[in-house]
Amino acid sequence: MNLKSNMGTFRVSVIIPVFNLAKFLSKAVISAADLNEVGEVIIVEDGSEDDSLQIGVQLERKISKVKLLQHPGGENRGVSASRNLGIKEAEYPWIAFLDADDWYFSHRFAKEHQLLKEDSRIDAVYSCTILENYQEDLSMRYGVKKDPLEMIGHPVSDIGFYEVKLKRKWVLFHTNSITINRSFLMKDKQFDTRLALHEDSELWNRLLRRGHFVAGEVNLPVALIRRHDNNTITRRSLATLKKMHWVFIDNVGIDSFYHFEINYLFNAILRMESKHFQNTWTRRGYFYFLYYRNSLNKRQYIKKFYQENALN
């Protein structure tokens, strides 16, 4: 596919997967289509049982930027497969995502445009978002609230930045607020279709291992996130978290991890194992028991976790 790219022009393909979110879809699509930086809005209809498909058809007819896609046979294949289809069919060199129940603010891509003029090495730009209930309180914005490089206080390599991010457990951004180079994204597996939850977190860590990520808008949220009964976040659990870590290990390979990743995964697995206990002190005691018992064989402990939790 030949990407549409005019010299010196920043254009984005916005990908919106939709499953049973008909009542929200129009606002999401219009919020993206109205932006000058957006070259196309790709709706990926994922076998919805409500009117999402019909609304998508109407939007495609009314708005020239809108492109409607479906999986073969109109199947439901999940958010990962839907985003991946959008990435594959995108016609512009930069990719952004928007959940069908959320929307962009008018300055969504302002900082990206500026930063990409200054630094051609950038693979991805991330900004902050905000939950619908906190619109009037910007102190509650989600993700990055200050440029992490300022918090680190000295220059770091890309892999050094990733190391600090893991050690400090930073949540840098929501999927609605990252803009990523399509060519960079296509060099590796995109969203892992084995994951119905945490698929974005797993991908971002894989990409941070090899990419140049920079902070964009850290003061004003660039997108709004709704919370309602149908949000996938309500289905997250210890089991889904374990699956995410297993998939990450499977994708990267135990022997390919950096030393700091081994420490990160070792601690993450111990925390998951300890969560089986309800009592805080029992949980904490069990964590440290496992830690000191296995601290000299962290990679082997991760391998054991990987083998015992293998996906069928």
Buried (B, 14 or more C-beta within 10 A) or exposed (E): EEBBBEEEEBBBBBBBBBBBBBEBBBBBBBBBBBBEBBBBBBBBBBBBEBBBBEBBBBBBEEBEBBBBBBBEEEEBBBBBBBBBBBBEBBBBBBBBBBBBBBBBBEEBBBBBBEBBEEEEEBBBBBBBBBBEEBEEEEEEBBBBBEEBBEEBEEEBEBEEBBBBBBEEEBEBBBBBBBBBBBEBBEEEEBBBBBBEBBBBBBBBBBBBBEBBBBBBBBEBBBBBBBEEEEEBEEEEEEEBBBBBBBBBBBBBEBEEBBEBBBBBBBBBBBBBBBBEBEEEEEBEEBBEEBBEEBEEEBBEBBBEBBEEBEEE
